[in-house]
Structures are given as C-alpha cells and as structure tokens.
C-alpha cells in the first residue's frame, strides 16, 4: 500500500471574490513538486467563487418550520441521534435547534437539495455554515470537475510542475466492501450519492468505515479507494478551521450562532490547501 506524507498550508481566509488561483499559486510555489497531489477544500473554493447564500432574507415555509421544531428537536435530538451514535453534546444541541434561523436554513435546503436532504441534521446537500460568518452558508460547487481541471492546468503551466488536483469535502463517504456511498450530492466517479438521510443513517447505524469525500480529481485517474485515502489524510491534516460545526464555531468565540464576523474568521489559521506526496520524500 502506498504511503503518503502530508503538508497543510496555512493561508489567509479566502473571502468571496478573491483570486483563488493566485492564492493557490502563491501558497504552493515554493513547496510543490512533480507528482504531488494539491488537495483543496471545497468550502474554501465555494467561498472564493461567491457560491454562498445569506439566509437572513429567506422566508421559511410551514414545512421548513415543522422540520426545525419537530424533526430536528425531537427526531434527531432524541431518537435518530442515539440510533446514529451522535455524541451527547451534539444531541443536546439538536434538542435546542434554533427555530428562526434553523427554519430559514431548512427552507434553503428544501429549495436547493430537496426534502430528504432537509431531514439531515447538518451539511444538508453539501450546504454548510461552518467557517462562514453571520447567516452565510456555502453551496456545493456546480461544476467541480471543471474547477479541478482549471487549477491543475494552470499550476502545470505557471509553475511547470506536473501535479494532480483533488477537491475534497468533509461530508463523509461510507464503505461497504467495494461499494462507496455518500450524503454529498456531487462526489467523484465511483462514489454513489444516495439520498442524504438514507446514506447517513445506514452508514452511521452499521458503523461503516467513513472518510471525507473526494469531489473531483484532475491530472490522474484514481480508483475511489485510493482517492478516499488521500482525501482522508488531507482532511485530518487540515483540521476544522474555526470549528467543525456552527455550534463549535460560536462556542469557540463566545458569540451567537450568527455572531461570527469576517474579522473573526480572518484571525483564525486556515489550511485550505494540503500537499500530499508519496513517502519517498517529505514535502518541506
């Protein structure tokens, strides 16, 4: 089995409208080598591309309100939370699920990803509010393969390095023998996207092996198993940024769930890029 070294690369927080290609070039120019995997956070790319939504102006439907008040607080807070082996702190937070902000969030999920995804407790349809300020959430990339191909091509042209590019999301992929399935709506080829709620409950209930999800790979052909290994190494090295969930983020800075600001996020070390290299030589 191939062994890999990993090097997380800290950068400033990527805000909407920033030139993400230049940010990537500047970060990897003196570190990258031929054959490296440049593994990128989907969240960071979506944010830089402006693929985010401010939920504060959304008007929730009755369905969204019922999901927030009954399904989240009772279904997940008591029954499904235990069934899926969620920690006691998370279950307690779910029993106190925010009704107003939560209903707006569920409405966006209903519109963007559908009913089954809205029944998830977090990162529904790849829609996620962690590491974003106020009421902003990020959406999954519309064309992740095209983004990965562009980055790979530009690094090869500008830095003259034959690299491979992978885009990864923290949403988990579960493995049952050689069958890989995920809650994320747009995984790489070889991984099945099977209705968010169903995938999550089955994967958690039976404690199938779970790893971060590779969304797109450019410059090389990889089987799902190897891509999952690389994605998981990169995600472990990257860390949670300002917090793994909006609750963790708010607790860390002692603010409300929508009290995080751009300035707060800018003070936190972020590692949107991780270099992965085969174990012949550790990246410096």
N, C-alpha and C positions, 0 to 999 in steps of 0.2 A: 504494500500500500504506500502510495506517495505521501511523503511528509512535507509540511509547509511551515515556513516562517511567516509571521505577520508583523506589519508595522503600521499602527494607526497614525494618521497625520492630522494634527490639530490645525484648524483654520479659524478665522473669524466666522461669526454666524452668517449664513447665507440668507440675505433678505430678498424679497421679491424684486425682480428687475435687474439683479446683478448679472454680470457676465460670467456665468458658471464655467465656461470653457477656459477663460483666463484664470479663474480661481483654481481650477484643476491643474493647468499648466504650471502656474507659479508654485503650487504645493508639491508637485511630483518631479519637477525638472531636475533637481539635483539628487534625487533618490531612486528614480525608476530605472530599471534595467530590462534588456531584452528578455522576453518570456514571463514578465511579471503580470499578475492579474491586478488591475486597478478596480477595486470594488467600491461602489458608490452607493450612498443611501438614497433610496427613492424619495424619502421625505425631504431631504435637502434639495434634490433636483426639482421636485414639485414646487417647493417654496421659491427657489430662484426663478423658476419659469412663471411664477404668478398663478400656479394651479391651485389656488387656495380660495376659500369662501368665508366670508364673515357671516356667522349665523345669527348675529344680533337682530337683523332685519327680517328674519324668516317668521312667518305666521304659521304656527302648528295646527294641524288638523285634529279632529277628535281621535282618530286612530293613533296619531303620534302621542297625544296626551295619555291615552289608555296604556300604551306601551310603557311610557315613562312611569306612570303612577302604579300600575298593577303588575305588569310583566317584569319590569326591572326590579322594583322594590320587593315584590313577593316571589315571583317566579325565580329570578336569579338570586335574590338576597337570601332565600331560604332553601328552595328545593334544587334547582339546577346548579347553584353554587356548590352545594355539597356533592351532588352527583358528578360534577366535573372537577372535583378536588381543588376548588379555589381556596385560598388561604382565608383565615378568619377575619383578618383586617379588610381584605377586599370584599368579603361578603357583607361585612358591617357597612362599608361604604356604599355598596349596592342597595342595601336596605334604606339608605338615606339619599338615594339617587335624586339629583336636583330636578324638580318638576318643570320649572320655567325654561331654564337653559337646556335641560335634557329633552324637553318636548320639541324645541326648535331643532336640536341636533337630530332627533329621530325623524323629523319631517324631511330634513335634507337627505338623510339616508333612504327614506322611502322614495324620494324623487330620483335619486341618483343610482341606487343599487337594488331597490325592491324590498318587499315585505320580509322575506326570510333573512336577509342581511340585517334589517332593522331589529330583528329579535336577538341579535348578538348583544353582548354586554359592552363591547369595545371594539374599536378599529373595524367597524362595520363596512363591508365592501371596500376595505382599504382606506376608508375615511377616518382620519385620526387627528386629534387635537393636541397631542403631546409635542413639546418643543415648539409650540406656536403661542403667540400672545393673544390676550383678550378672548374674543369668541371665534377666532380663526381656526379652521381645520384645513388639512391638506387633502386633495383628491388623488387617486392613483393616476399615474401617467397615462395619457391617452394612447401614445404610441411608443412604449418603452424600447422596443427593438430598434426603432429609428434613432432614438436618442443615444442608445448604446453604440450603434454603428457610427454615428457622427463623432462621438467622443473618441472612439477607437481610431477612426481615420485621422482626426485632427492631431492626436498625440503622435501617431506614426509620422505624419507629415511635418509637424513643427519640431518635435523632439527627436526624430529619427530613431525611435525605439519601437521594436516590434512587441507591442503589449496586447493584452486581452482585457476586455472591459466587461464587468458584471454589475448589474443594478440589483440591489437587494432590499427587501422589506422585512421588518421584524415580525409580521404576521407569520404564523407557523405552518409548515408543511409537515404532515404526518405520514409515516411509512408503515405499510402493512406488507411485509415481504417485498416484492418488487413493484408494489402499487403505491404511488405517491399522490396525496390529495391535500388540498389547502382551502382555507376560507378566502384567500385573496382572489379577486376576480380575474387577474391577468398574470398568471405565473408563466414561466418559461415552458417551452415544449417538453413534454414528458411528465409534467405535473398536472393533475386534473384539478380544476376549480369546481368543487361540488357544494352547492348551496351553503352559505356561511354557517348557519346554525347547525345543519346536519353534520358537516365536517368537524366542527368544533366539538360537539357533544360526543360523537363517535371517537374522535382522536383522544379526547381527554378521559372519557369514561373507561376505555380499554388501555389507557396509558401507552398508546403507540409512541414510538420514538418521534420527537418533534424537533425541527430545526428551522432557522429563518429561511425565508422563501426567496430563491433567485427569480427575478422578474424577467431579466433579459441578459443574454451573453453575446458578445461580439468579438470577432477575430479568431475564434476557435470553436470547434464543435465539442460539446461536453454531454455526457450522459447525466441524467438527473442526479444520480447518487453522488458523483464527483462534484457537481455544481452545488449540491446541498452541503457537502463537507466544507467547501471553500466559503460559501455564504455563512455558515455557522461560525467558522473561525473568525471571519471578518466581523460579524455582529458581536461576538464575545469580546473581541479586542476593542471595538468601537465604544462600547459602554452605552448607558442610557441617556447621555447628554444631561439636560436639565431635569429629567425624570422619565421613568418608563410609562407612566400614565399621567393624566391631567391632575389626579389626586396627589400623586407623588410630587409633581412639579409645584403645586400650590402649597403642599406641606413643607417642602424644602425652603421656600421663600416666605412662608407665613403670610400668604395672601389668599384671596378668594379664588375660586376656580377660573374666573375670568379676569383676575387681577395681575396676571403676568404681562409685562411690557416688553417692547423691543429692547429697551436698555437693559433689563434684567437678563434677557437671553444673550445679549452681547457680552455679558460679564462671565458667562459660563464657557468652559472649554468644550469645543465641539470637534468631533472626528468624523466628518462626512466621507472621508477617503481612507481606505485601508489598502496597503500594498501587500499582496500575497505572493510569496516566492517559494519555489521548490527548495527543499532543505539543503541544497548544495552550498548555498551561501546566504547568510542572514542579511536582509537589507539594512543599510546604515542610515 
